[in-house]
């Protein structure tokens, strides 16, 4: 491939080849599968992995496979202890993890903006993160890129028995139930028997709060209706107010105030969840709305030859109302 030093064995060296000529295959929406007009009703299905050793022209690797090989090789070259990039060689899992999170958010941003060229680029950046972590793990003898790919392939097959097995799911709701049952079995196999086990600590606080609440609700630990969640939120508002010391500096909140404010935010997420409102999306929409209005206020101020800083609150409020009216015009 031209990217490895002689004698350096990389995972990409093991990824060549393609599909075995011994079996006819079809490329369908569900991926590569044996071309026998699909498995007969009731037959358990498990895709057969392609033969990566054949040199037959029909067995040439797909464009996607070739580009993955190239990415893995590039990552290995960057991490080469002798000829690689000094910055890339110095990184470890902890130092790269923030970039991984950032790239995931940039993917979400491209989706929100319906930016398909941007999405293509951001997905590539996110894929690089997978290659980066996998390369570091391979260097330490833990696993390689192929192992990570194999793990998700097997997980998706296992979690979709209604597609690849004999289970039946007639609706999205039934599929969700099958999915959750399978995940519970996987947690049990990992000796994670607690309801809240395996909820990632690194999730954004809002998303993690909602996920924790949903897990608790599965075992009945939930309000019977949204009104209970609303009343709890109102109770938390009063507890926050009780912790606001007269004359206290806004920049130096007490530990008790921080604690109560956290409870208030958690209860707000809970009420939102029980009303069927995605709290993350609701907050994103509210932030976008504020941003748009604030930009209009800036434009109004500029048109009047005035600045915003130092203006009286009644002037700012008037501009804000004008910006809101402009939205409806």
C-alpha positions as CSV (number, residue, x, y, z in Angstrom):
1,X,0.0,0.0,0.0
2,X,3.1,2.2,0.1
3,X,2.4,3.5,3.7
4,X,4.2,1.0,5.9
5,X,7.8,0.5,6.6
6,X,9.3,-2.8,5.7
7,X,8.9,-5.2,8.5
8,X,6.1,-3.3,10.2
9,X,3.0,-5.4,10.4
10,X,-0.3,-3.5,10.4
11,X,-3.8,-4.5,10.6
12,X,-4.4,-3.3,7.1
13,X,-2.1,-6.1,5.9
14,X,-4.8,-8.5,7.0
15,X,-7.7,-6.7,5.4
16,X,-7.3,-7.4,1.7
17,X,-9.3,-9.8,-0.5
18,X,-13.0,-9.8,-1.0
19,X,-15.9,-12.2,-1.4
20,X,-15.4,-15.9,-1.8
21,X,-16.2,-17.2,-5.4
22,X,-17.5,-20.4,-3.8
23,X,-20.8,-18.8,-3.1
24,X,-22.9,-16.5,-5.1
25,X,-23.8,-13.4,-3.2
26,X,-26.2,-10.5,-3.6
27,X,-25.7,-6.9,-2.4
28,X,-29.0,-5.9,-0.9
29,X,-30.2,-3.3,1.6
30,X,-29.3,-5.5,4.4
31,X,-25.7,-6.0,3.2
32,X,-23.9,-9.1,1.8
33,X,-25.9,-12.3,2.1
34,X,-26.2,-15.7,0.5
35,X,-28.2,-15.4,-2.8
36,X,-30.8,-18.0,-2.3
37,X,-33.8,-15.7,-2.6
38,X,-33.4,-15.1,1.1
39,X,-33.7,-17.7,3.9
40,X,-36.9,-19.7,3.9
41,X,-39.5,-18.7,6.5
42,X,-38.5,-19.6,10.0
43,X,-34.8,-20.2,9.1
44,X,-32.3,-18.5,11.3
45,X,-30.0,-16.3,9.3
46,X,-26.4,-15.4,9.9
47,X,-24.4,-13.6,7.3
48,X,-21.4,-15.5,6.2
49,X,-18.2,-13.3,6.4
50,X,-16.5,-12.8,3.0
51,X,-13.4,-14.7,2.2
52,X,-10.6,-12.2,2.5
53,X,-7.9,-14.5,1.0
54,X,-9.2,-15.0,-2.6
55,X,-7.3,-13.4,-5.5
56,X,-10.1,-13.9,-7.9
57,X,-11.1,-10.8,-9.9
58,X,-14.7,-11.3,-8.6
59,X,-13.3,-11.2,-5.1
60,X,-11.8,-7.7,-5.3
61,X,-12.4,-5.6,-2.2
62,X,-15.1,-3.0,-2.4
63,X,-14.2,0.7,-2.6
64,X,-15.3,1.1,1.0
65,X,-13.0,-1.7,2.1
66,X,-10.1,-0.2,0.1
67,X,-10.6,3.2,1.7
68,X,-10.8,1.7,5.2
69,X,-7.5,-0.1,4.6
70,X,-6.0,3.1,3.5
71,X,-7.2,5.0,6.6
72,X,-5.9,2.2,8.9
73,X,-2.6,2.4,7.1
74,X,-2.4,6.2,7.4
75,X,-3.1,6.0,11.1
76,X,-0.4,3.4,11.6
77,X,2.1,5.6,9.7
78,X,1.2,8.6,11.8
79,X,1.7,6.6,15.0
80,X,5.0,4.9,13.8
81,X,7.5,5.4,16.6
82,X,10.3,6.2,14.3
83,X,8.8,8.0,11.2
84,X,5.4,9.1,12.4
85,X,4.0,12.5,13.4
86,X,5.4,13.7,16.8
87,X,1.9,15.0,17.8
88,X,0.1,11.9,16.8
89,X,2.6,9.6,18.6
90,X,2.2,11.5,21.8
91,X,-1.6,11.1,22.1
92,X,-3.3,8.5,24.2
93,X,-6.9,7.5,24.8
94,X,-7.6,10.3,27.4
95,X,-6.2,13.0,25.2
96,X,-8.0,11.9,22.1
97,X,-11.4,11.3,23.7
98,X,-12.4,15.0,23.8
99,X,-11.8,15.2,20.0
100,X,-14.0,12.1,19.6
101,X,-16.8,13.9,21.4
102,X,-16.3,17.1,19.5
103,X,-16.5,15.3,16.2
104,X,-19.7,13.6,17.1
105,X,-21.2,17.0,17.9
106,X,-20.0,18.3,14.6
107,X,-21.8,15.4,12.8
108,X,-25.0,16.3,14.7
109,X,-24.5,20.0,13.7
110,X,-24.2,19.1,10.0
111,X,-27.4,17.0,10.3
112,X,-29.2,19.8,11.9
113,X,-28.2,22.2,9.1
114,X,-29.0,19.6,6.4
115,X,-25.4,20.1,5.2
116,X,-24.7,17.0,3.2
117,X,-21.2,18.0,2.0
118,X,-20.4,18.9,5.6
119,X,-21.9,15.7,6.9
120,X,-19.6,13.7,4.6
121,X,-16.6,15.5,5.9
122,X,-17.6,15.2,9.5
123,X,-18.4,11.5,9.3
124,X,-14.9,11.1,7.9
125,X,-13.5,13.0,10.9
126,X,-15.5,10.8,13.2
127,X,-14.3,7.6,11.4
128,X,-10.8,8.8,12.0
129,X,-11.5,8.8,15.7
130,X,-12.5,5.1,15.5
131,X,-9.3,4.4,13.6
132,X,-7.2,6.4,16.1
133,X,-8.6,4.6,19.2
134,X,-8.3,1.2,17.5
135,X,-4.7,1.8,16.5
136,X,-3.7,2.7,20.0
137,X,-5.5,-0.3,21.4
138,X,-3.7,-2.5,18.8
139,X,-0.4,-1.1,19.8
140,X,-1.1,-2.1,23.4
141,X,-2.3,-5.6,22.4
142,X,-6.0,-5.1,23.3
143,X,-7.9,-5.2,20.0
144,X,-7.6,-3.9,16.5
145,X,-10.0,-2.1,14.1
146,X,-11.3,-5.4,12.7
147,X,-12.2,-6.5,16.2
148,X,-14.2,-3.4,16.8
149,X,-16.0,-3.8,13.4
150,X,-16.6,-7.5,14.1
151,X,-18.0,-6.6,17.6
152,X,-20.6,-4.2,16.2
153,X,-21.5,-6.5,13.3
154,X,-22.2,-9.3,15.8
155,X,-24.1,-7.0,18.1
156,X,-26.4,-5.7,15.4
157,X,-27.2,-9.3,14.3
158,X,-27.8,-10.3,17.9
159,X,-30.0,-7.3,18.6
160,X,-32.2,-7.9,15.5
161,X,-33.4,-11.4,15.8
162,X,-36.6,-10.4,13.9
163,X,-34.3,-9.7,10.9
164,X,-31.5,-12.3,11.2
165,X,-33.3,-14.9,13.4
166,X,-36.7,-16.3,14.1
167,X,-38.2,-13.7,16.4
168,X,-41.0,-11.6,15.1
169,X,-41.5,-7.8,15.6
170,X,-44.6,-6.4,13.9
171,X,-44.1,-2.8,15.0
172,X,-41.4,-0.3,16.1
173,X,-42.7,-0.7,19.7
174,X,-42.2,-4.5,19.6
175,X,-38.7,-4.0,18.1
176,X,-37.8,-1.6,20.9
177,X,-38.9,-4.2,23.5
178,X,-36.8,-6.9,21.8
179,X,-33.8,-4.5,21.7
180,X,-34.1,-3.6,25.4
181,X,-34.4,-7.3,26.3
182,X,-31.3,-8.2,24.3
183,X,-29.4,-5.3,25.9
184,X,-30.4,-6.5,29.3
185,X,-29.1,-10.0,28.5
186,X,-25.8,-8.5,27.3
187,X,-25.5,-6.5,30.6
188,X,-26.2,-9.6,32.6
189,X,-23.5,-11.5,30.6
190,X,-21.1,-8.7,31.7
191,X,-22.2,-9.1,35.3
192,X,-23.9,-5.7,35.1
193,X,-27.2,-6.5,36.8
194,X,-28.1,-3.0,38.1
195,X,-30.8,-1.0,36.2
196,X,-28.4,1.9,35.8
197,X,-25.3,-0.1,34.8
198,X,-23.5,1.0,31.7
199,X,-25.0,4.4,31.3
200,X,-21.9,6.3,30.1
201,X,-20.5,8.8,32.5
202,X,-19.2,11.0,29.7
203,X,-22.7,11.7,28.2
204,X,-23.7,15.4,28.2
205,X,-25.5,16.1,31.5
206,X,-28.9,16.7,30.0
207,X,-28.8,13.5,27.9
208,X,-27.5,11.4,30.8
209,X,-30.2,12.7,33.2
210,X,-32.9,11.7,30.7
211,X,-31.3,8.3,30.1
212,X,-31.0,7.6,33.9
213,X,-34.7,8.6,34.3
214,X,-35.8,6.3,31.5
215,X,-33.9,3.4,33.0
216,X,-35.5,4.0,36.4
217,X,-38.9,4.3,34.8
218,X,-38.6,0.8,33.3
219,X,-38.7,-0.8,36.7
220,X,-41.6,1.4,37.9
221,X,-39.6,4.1,39.6
222,X,-41.5,7.0,38.1
223,X,-44.3,9.4,38.7
224,X,-47.7,8.1,37.7
225,X,-48.4,11.2,35.5
226,X,-46.6,14.4,34.4
227,X,-48.4,16.4,37.2
228,X,-46.3,14.7,39.8
229,X,-43.1,15.6,38.0
230,X,-44.4,19.2,37.6
231,X,-45.1,19.5,41.3
232,X,-41.6,18.1,42.1
233,X,-40.1,20.8,39.9
234,X,-42.0,23.6,41.7
235,X,-40.8,22.1,45.0
236,X,-37.2,22.3,43.7
237,X,-37.7,25.9,42.6
238,X,-38.6,26.8,46.2
239,X,-35.6,25.0,47.6
240,X,-33.3,26.9,45.2
241,X,-34.9,30.2,46.4
242,X,-34.3,29.1,50.0
243,X,-30.6,28.7,49.3
244,X,-30.2,32.2,47.8
245,X,-28.5,34.2,50.5
246,X,-29.5,37.9,50.7
247,X,-26.6,40.0,49.3
248,X,-24.7,36.9,48.1
249,X,-22.4,37.4,45.2
250,X,-23.7,35.8,42.0
251,X,-20.3,34.5,41.1
252,X,-19.8,32.6,44.4
253,X,-22.7,30.3,44.9
254,X,-22.8,28.1,48.0
255,X,-22.4,24.3,47.7
256,X,-26.0,24.0,48.8
257,X,-27.3,26.3,46.1
258,X,-25.3,24.4,43.4
259,X,-26.9,21.1,44.8
260,X,-30.4,22.5,44.7
261,X,-30.0,24.0,41.2
262,X,-28.9,20.6,40.0
263,X,-32.0,19.0,41.5
264,X,-34.1,21.7,39.8
265,X,-32.5,21.0,36.4
266,X,-32.9,17.2,36.9
267,X,-36.6,17.7,37.7
268,X,-37.1,19.9,34.7
269,X,-35.7,17.1,32.5
270,X,-38.0,14.6,34.2
271,X,-41.1,16.8,33.6
272,X,-40.1,17.3,29.9
273,X,-39.6,13.5,29.5
274,X,-43.0,12.7,31.0
275,X,-44.7,15.2,28.6
276,X,-43.0,13.4,25.7
277,X,-40.8,16.4,24.9
278,X,-37.1,15.6,24.1
279,X,-35.4,18.0,26.5
280,X,-32.2,18.1,24.4
281,X,-34.0,19.1,21.3
282,X,-36.3,21.5,23.1
283,X,-33.3,23.3,24.7
284,X,-31.5,23.4,21.3
285,X,-34.5,24.9,19.7
286,X,-34.8,27.5,22.5
287,X,-31.2,28.4,22.2
288,X,-31.5,28.8,18.4
289,X,-34.5,31.0,18.9
290,X,-32.7,33.2,21.4
291,X,-29.7,33.4,19.1
292,X,-31.8,34.6,16.2
293,X,-33.6,37.2,18.3
294,X,-30.4,38.4,19.8
295,X,-28.9,38.9,16.4
296,X,-31.9,41.0,15.4
297,X,-31.5,43.1,18.5
298,X,-27.9,43.7,17.5
299,X,-29.1,44.7,14.1
300,X,-31.7,47.1,15.5
301,X,-29.2,48.7,17.8
302,X,-26.7,49.1,14.9
303,X,-29.4,50.7,12.7
304,X,-30.0,53.3,15.4
305,X,-26.3,54.0,15.7
306,X,-26.4,52.7,19.3
307,X,-24.5,50.0,21.1
308,X,-26.1,47.4,23.4
309,X,-23.6,47.6,26.3
310,X,-24.6,50.1,28.9
311,X,-28.2,50.5,27.6
312,X,-31.1,50.8,30.0
313,X,-33.0,47.6,30.5
314,X,-36.2,49.2,29.2
315,X,-34.5,50.0,25.9
316,X,-33.1,46.5,25.6
317,X,-36.5,45.1,26.3
318,X,-38.1,47.3,23.7
319,X,-35.6,46.1,21.1
320,X,-36.3,42.5,22.1
321,X,-40.0,43.0,21.6
322,X,-39.3,44.5,18.2
323,X,-37.2,41.5,17.3
324,X,-40.0,39.2,18.3
325,X,-42.5,41.1,16.2
326,X,-40.1,40.8,13.2
327,X,-40.3,37.0,13.5
328,X,-44.0,37.1,12.9
329,X,-43.9,39.6,10.0
